[in-house]
Amino acid sequence: MENQNTALIIVDVQKAFDDPKWGERNNPSAEENISRILGTWRDKGWHIIHIQHTSDNPHSLFHPTNEGFRIKEVVTPIEGEIVLTKKVNSSFIGTPLEEHLRQNHITHVVITGLTTPHCVSTTTRMSGNLGFNTTLISDAVAAFGLYDQHGTYHTAETIHEISLATLHHEFATILTTDELLDIMNGIS
């Protein structure tokens, strides 16, 4: 991991995910871990990109007029950080993300955010498929429990772990926040 060609991507850390409609969630420390990574990234002056999900439906939690659209304070973008909005699961579809990364000679991305099986997974898969060296931070992402097509409920932790397992080695290197920070602290 080299500073001049690495970007931190923070996917959909928005207030909409605080709504009780989502149900059970794992990893309540995800936002705190993202904030720790973000703080270190800012201290080093490395490239930071925030992704913000939006919806055209005025009843959606992600509609720009609703509080849920807002990025959580714990990771609020500051001046100089890129904020891209998307309408689908992938941060690469309908946004200038790929173009921005290539123009800035970014070859390695570190992905954090919400939620593991949806926008985080889709962004991670596309990043790997587009040829970026991709690292996903396992405790800086979180999932909600889900029902499958048979009506069977799967816990948030199960969904999270299976999502990570499907990405590991195929699309990304999976690290914890502490593992990433140990690597980062060895780089100037």
DAHUBEL-V576956 format. One record per run of one state. SS is the DSSP state (2 for helix, 1 for strand, 0 for the rest). FROM is the first residue (numbers start at 1). TO is the last residue. Records with the same first field share a line. If there is no record, write none. Layout:
SS->FROM-TO / FROM-TO
This chain:
0->1-2 / 12-13 / 19-19 / 23-24 / 26-29 / 45-46 / 54-54 / 56-62 / 64-66 / 70-70 / 72-72 / 76-81 / 87-96 / 104-107 / 115-115 / 130-132 / 143-143 / 145-145 / 148-152 / 155-155 / 169-171 / 176-176 / 186-188
2->3-5 / 15-18 / 20-22 / 30-44 / 67-69 / 73-75 / 97-103 / 116-129 / 156-167 / 177-185
1->6-11 / 14-14 / 25-25 / 47-53 / 55-55 / 63-63 / 71-71 / 82-86 / 108-114 / 133-142 / 144-144 / 146-147 / 153-154 / 168-168 / 172-175
